[in-house]
């Protein structure tokens, strides 16, 4: 395999991956890589004139990547938003995370406030920044939700009724987003949807594990 063929295949691979990768920054970096390889290929195979287009691709990709990195540095988060980004949206860039957070608002909750009602569609998605909540099915305690967890993720993106009631048991601070507005935003921003759905999967797994542990003593008896 000749060096020029290796470079050509590298260009093809970089462009192909840039089209399917979910991160915009990664996509721009891959396009820049394709542009750089194109410069090498054009120079070796066809001479000076062949490097013009790859050079333009490299410049455009570099400018866009630098713009994304600069925008990330300029994004501001409050302390509770920083924790939410790290725990609930770890795969999302700061700019995308800022836009997603702006789809909701922060609230203070009181003991006894019901966030999710069993048998009803969850109209909101919550992120519990502080405090705790009980999870009950048919008025039977099956689990507890603590700080750093999502609430309503099982039903907010669909039309399935909630299988449990979630009630605050401590004064709490939480982020809340309306389901309809959140669904519209996620439909237009697949990168944010992918990151949030990953967090949903992790959160549901944690809750199922907690419910199984809570049910274990009753099953043994």
KABEL-V897372 format. One record per residue. SS is DSSP state (@ for helix, = for strand, . for the rest). PSI is psi in degrees with one decimal (* if undefined). OMEGA is omega in radians with two decimals (none if undefined). Layout:
# KABEL-V897372
ss:psi:omega
SS:PSI:OMEGA
SS:PSI:OMEGA
This chain:
# KABEL-V897372
ss:psi:omega
.:125.3:-3.08
.:156.7:3.11
@:-39.4:-3.14
@:-36.0:3.10
@:-39.5:3.09
@:-45.3:3.13
@:-42.6:3.13
@:-45.4:3.12
@:-35.2:3.08
@:-40.2:3.09
@:-48.6:-3.13
@:-44.5:-3.12
@:-43.0:-3.12
@:-43.2:3.14
@:-42.8:-3.12
@:-47.3:-3.11
@:-35.7:-3.14
@:-25.9:-3.13
@:-20.9:-3.07
@:-14.5:-3.14
.:144.6:-3.03
.:-24.0:-3.12
.:127.1:3.12
@:-39.7:-3.14
@:-44.4:3.11
@:-38.4:3.12
@:-43.0:3.13
@:-38.7:3.12
@:-38.2:3.10
@:-38.0:3.07
@:-37.8:3.06
@:-40.1:3.08
@:-43.0:3.10
@:-39.8:3.11
@:-42.2:3.13
@:-43.0:3.09
@:-35.2:3.09
@:-36.8:3.06
@:-46.3:3.14
@:-45.2:-3.11
@:-46.0:-3.12
@:-42.2:-3.13
@:-46.3:-3.08
@:-36.3:-3.01
@:-32.4:-2.98
@:-7.3:3.10
.:-169.8:-2.99
@:-44.2:-3.05
@:-26.6:-3.08
@:-8.7:-3.08
@:-3.8:-3.05
@:-51.7:-3.10
@:-48.0:3.08
@:-33.7:3.12
@:-41.4:3.11
@:-39.9:3.09
@:-43.9:3.14
@:-42.8:-3.14
@:-47.0:-3.11
@:-45.9:-3.14
@:-39.8:3.13
@:-42.8:3.14
@:-43.8:-3.12
@:-39.8:3.10
@:-42.1:3.11
@:-36.5:3.12
@:-41.9:3.12
@:-42.0:3.13
@:-39.6:3.13
@:-41.6:3.13
@:-39.2:3.12
@:-41.2:-3.10
@:-26.3:-3.08
@:-10.3:-3.11
.:134.6:3.12
.:138.0:3.02
.:145.4:2.93
.:171.8:-3.13
@:-41.4:-3.14
@:-31.4:3.07
@:-35.8:3.09
@:-44.5:3.13
@:-41.4:3.13
@:-41.8:3.11
@:-43.8:-3.09
@:-36.8:-3.04
@:-41.1:-3.03
@:-20.1:-3.08
.:48.8:-3.01
.:-25.1:-3.10
.:6.9:-3.05
.:134.8:3.08
.:162.1:-3.06
@:-38.3:-3.14
@:-48.5:3.13
@:-38.7:3.11
@:-40.2:3.12
@:-43.0:-3.14
@:-38.4:3.11
@:-43.1:3.11
@:-33.2:-3.13
.:-9.6:3.06
.:-11.9:3.13
=:-168.1:-3.11
=:160.6:-3.11
=:141.3:-3.11
=:159.5:3.00
=:134.5:-3.13
=:154.1:3.13
.:159.9:3.06
.:130.4:3.13
.:-11.9:3.09
.:131.3:-3.14
=:119.5:3.11
=:-42.7:-3.13
=:135.0:3.14
.:126.2:3.14
.:134.7:3.11
.:-7.5:-3.14
.:154.3:3.07
=:134.0:3.12
.:113.6:-3.12
.:-7.4:-3.09
=:157.4:2.96
=:135.1:-3.13
=:150.2:2.92
=:119.6:-3.08
=:109.3:-3.13
=:-33.1:3.09
=:157.8:-3.12
.:-175.4:-3.14
.:162.7:3.10
=:145.0:3.06
=:147.4:3.04
=:120.4:-3.08
=:139.9:3.04
=:123.1:-3.06
.:39.9:3.12
.:14.6:3.09
=:127.8:-3.12
=:123.2:-3.13
=:-5.9:-3.14
=:176.0:3.12
=:141.8:3.10
=:134.1:-3.13
.:-177.9:-3.13
.:140.1:3.12
.:2.8:-3.10
=:153.6:3.07
=:152.5:3.10
=:129.4:3.11
.:4.7:-3.07
.:-23.2:-3.08
.:-23.9:-3.01
.:-13.4:-2.99
.:-28.7:-3.13
.:2.9:3.13
.:-159.9:-3.11
.:18.1:3.13
.:136.5:3.12
=:149.0:3.13
.:141.3:-3.13
.:-2.0:-3.10
.:161.2:3.04
=:132.7:3.14
=:120.0:-3.06
=:133.4:3.14
=:136.3:3.11
.:-1.9:3.07
.:156.1:2.95
.:130.2:-2.95
=:158.9:3.03
=:127.7:-3.10
=:158.0:3.03
=:140.0:-3.07
=:131.9:3.08
=:135.7:3.11
=:134.5:-3.04
@:-44.8:-3.08
@:-47.8:-3.14
@:-38.2:-3.14
@:-42.4:3.11
@:-40.6:3.11
@:-42.6:-3.14
@:-45.0:-3.10
@:-32.8:3.10
@:-32.0:-3.13
@:-7.7:-3.09
.:80.1:-3.06
@:-29.4:3.12
@:-42.7:3.11
@:-38.5:3.13
@:-43.1:3.14
@:-45.3:-3.12
@:-41.2:-3.12
@:-39.6:3.12
@:-34.7:3.06
@:-43.2:3.10
@:-37.0:3.09
@:-44.8:-3.11
@:-45.3:3.13
@:-44.6:-3.11
@:-43.7:3.14
@:-37.6:3.11
@:-42.0:3.12
@:-41.3:-3.12
@:-38.5:3.10
@:-40.3:3.09
@:-42.5:3.14
@:-39.9:3.12
@:-38.4:3.12
@:-40.0:3.11
@:-39.3:3.14
@:-32.7:-3.11
@:-16.4:-3.06
@:-47.5:-3.13
@:-39.7:3.14
@:-39.0:-3.14
@:-36.5:-3.14
@:-31.8:3.14
.:*:none
